[in-house]
Amino acid sequence: MSVFTAKSFRNHEQVLFRQDPASGLRAIIAIHDTTLGPALGGCRYWSYNNDEAALDDVLRLSRGMTYKSALANLAFGGGKGVILAPENGEKSPALFRAFGQFVNSLGGRYITAEDVGTSPADLEAVHDVTPYVAGVADGGAGDGDPSPATAWGVFHGIKAAVAASLHRDELHGIHVAVQGLGHVGGYLAEHLAEAGAVLTVADLNDSRLAWAKANLGANVVDVNGIYDVEADVFAPSAMGAILNDDTIPRLKVSAIAGSANNQLAEDRHGSELAERGILYAPDYVINAGGIINISHEGEAYDWDEAMAHCARIHGTLREIFQRATREDRPTNEIADQIAEERIAAAATAGERKLRAVAG
Ligand code: NAD
């Protein structure tokens, strides 16, 4: 298996592999960049087809975390952990404690958190052996569930997208098509309904659809039909890669603003949306509420302050939208560039400080 020439390798600072036969742990931690601070990113537990798929995932996700923190102006770098699910598929506290020792051996260069496949209980086992865990109950920032904060940030991101694309400051009467009513999509749909938005929703889970119909007055369409809904905003809140060659030509919306990670199948789809006049809120900018909430963790944690910080995603997106218009470039490119500029500026400042100390 190649690392330095792997397809998602992008100048990662460190990639570490750990196996622990006693617990069955096989895990990889990738630290992409620590210029802005310690690398923060969740731990994914997944049954990968092969080692290359696990490496690709951790490389791609850790880089995404660097950009997410940079755009949210947080003093964190980007990292990620993946645990390759054992063949018997069984999770155990011993497995997560072994992962915790792996995290601990990095002395705080990498801080882990919950992600796909890991639960608050799993993170508690990690926390038994290392302090470098975010989003656990004693941090004050909730019980490890980042979804309410993420949804609050996305709600304000939708407002920014509506202001930029439709020149409307209120969501009253705005039609939003929500794909996925899970942890984030459920809270988001509630905020939208409260603000007077008209909802059309799709989910694989019938009980979530029944809930949205009964409680939020939502219209329901089938999972494939959500791309054809004539609405103001499409809010993808389920899986990634849903903005692709098949779906983009079907969209009849002014803006796309939702929580899902990796919404663009490829970067070029950002340009395709711009060419069609559809405003795209870059996913890692609009869905940063969870990590923003984590940045407030500690004894002095204050929910209102943390949520006010999440709401500032509105201003970040406004800046991206304005610059995209000024430079006539796709919003995803602008977001990447702002992140890279912030990291480069911090690196230069750091080098200057080092030279001053040395000289
Ligand atoms: P979740 O698993 O709780 O919810 C996903 C929902 O989407 C489920 O209700 C599921 O039934 C539904 N779904 C699955 N496939 C679907 C399809 N084809 N069409 C319609 N619905 C479908 O996940 P979540 O925590 O709500 O996260 C949603 C998205 O947001 C994910 O992409 C996640 O990576 C991203 N995200 C989440 C957070 C967070 O705080 N949880 C933070 C950042 C990004």
Residues whose N, C-alpha, C, O or C-beta is under 5 A from the ligand:
A	BS01	NAD	P146 S147 T150 Q179 G180 L181 G182 H183 V184 G185 A202 D203 L204 N205 V223 S237 A238 M239 S259 A260 N261 N287 G290
